[in-house]
């Protein structure tokens, strides 16, 4: 199942999407690892917890590709829990803000 988001995403929408998406091991493989879309997300708006999950600490809107996204404070992002612009949002956070991410200007 592919979900294309074309408008502002709210916490309620994120919760619905997270529950509606297939999980690996439940009949479908995770999305392919294509090139990551451009993003304006600010790493300071997310916190990485010791269990590896990311938590939204500031719900300021950001762009992924050409889509404006808002995810509510306290939302927990785990691998394959939220798909945005055809990508796993956790993978985008890891690539943009994780330990191996390039320095941000």
C-alpha positions, -999 to +999 in steps of 0.1 A: +000+000+000+014+034-009+001+065+008+007+099-008+002+128+015-008+160-003-018+183+026-009+192+062-005+161+083-017+163+119-011+140+149-045+124+144-036+116+108-002+103+118-019+079+143-043+067+117-015+062+091+007+044+116-021+019+124-031+014+087+003+007+072+015-029+068+044-039+091+074-060+080+067-096+088+029-091+083+027-100+047+046-072+030+082-060+029+091-025+039+093+001+012+123+001-011+153+022-001+152+047-029+168+082-027+155+102+003+134+132-005+146+167+003+134+180+037+134+212+058+129+193+091+149+207+120+167+181+140+163+200+173+125+194+169+131+156+174+147+137+203+162+102+199+154+080+229+177+052+242+154+026+226+162+041+192+129+057+186+125+094+178+100+116+196+086+149+183+095+177+209+084+207+188+055+204+163+067+231+139+057+223+103+084+212+078+086+201+042+093+167+028+095+169-010+067+193-019+045+184+011+040+204+042+040+181+073+031+187+109+034+159+134+022+166+170+044+169+201+050+135+218+045+115+186+069+085+187+085+075+154+098+039+151+110+020+120+082+016+095+056+033+117+050+063+094+054+066+056+058+101+041+064+108+004+070+071-002+097+068+025+099+055+060+100+086+082+123+069+107+148+063+079+146+100+069+152+111+106+181+087+109+197+099+077+191+136+085+196+137+123+211+104+134+247+097+144+259+091+108+241+121+094+262+147+076+267+180+095+238+204+091+245+241+082 
